[in-house]
Amino acid sequence: MDILELVDRLEELFNESRAVPFTHNVIVDEDRMLDIIDQMRVTIPEEVRKARQLLNQRERILAQAKEEARRTIQLAQQQKEEMLRRDAIVQEAEAMAAEIIAQARADAEAIRREADAYALQSLERLEMQLERMMGEVHNGIEALRQTTSQPVGPAAPPAVEPPMDEEPPAEG
């Protein structure tokens, strides 16, 4: 039986009681009233105990909810930190890639300059050799012109000697 029922029974007992004339007093059945009061004494602690259980259960549920919220926040924080670490790794990798690309471009430019310098040097050497050869060819032509302007003996083919730098042509 809950406390509200007992209060209703107490009120019913009061309403059934006889009024004392010319006063605000009533005559109540003492046994019935003491019985209801005894039941109230038994029921009230039970109701209080149930209320305490409900409060304890509420506090336990709140504590669980707070713990779950704390774990969720902690997990979210860990995920955020992991994402920041990944982002930092990506940024570091991008910086390293940019550095490697810049170094590769610088190396390629240096190699191109070295190749240009080598080609220029080779072409200048070739030019000097060609100029020397042209000088030799010119001297040969002048020498032949001078010999042809003088009377020539029997017509014999001139002997051609290969230049010192070259090997004689191979006979086939």
C-alpha positions, 0 to 999 in steps of 0.5 A: 500500500502506498502513502497516498492511499493511506492519506486517502483513507485518513481523509475518508475516516475524517469525513465519516467522523461525527462533528461535535456541535458548536465546535470545529472538532470531530469524534474519530474512531480511535482504533481505525485512526491508530491503525492508519497511522501505524500503516503510515509509519510502515509505509513512509520508510518504504516510500522514502527507501524507494525514493532514495533508490530512485535518486541513487539510480538517477545518480548512477545513470548520471555518473554513467552518462558523464563517464560516457561523455568523458570517454567520447570527448577523450576519443574525439580528442585522440582522433583530433590529435591523430588527424593533426599528426597526419596533417603534420606528416602530410605537410612535412612530406609536401615540404620534403617533396618541394625541397626534392623538386627544387634540388632536382631543378637546381641539379638539372640546371647545373648539369645543363650549364656544365653540358653547355660549357662542355659543348662550347669547349668541344666546339671551340677545340673543333674550330681550332682544329678546323682552322689549323686544317684549313691553314694546312689545306690553304698552304697545300693549295698555295704550294701546288699552285706554285709548283704548277706555275713552273714547268712540270716534268712528265705527268705523274700523279702527285703522291698524297700523304695522309696528314699526321693526325689521320690514318691512311684509308684502308684498302677495300 
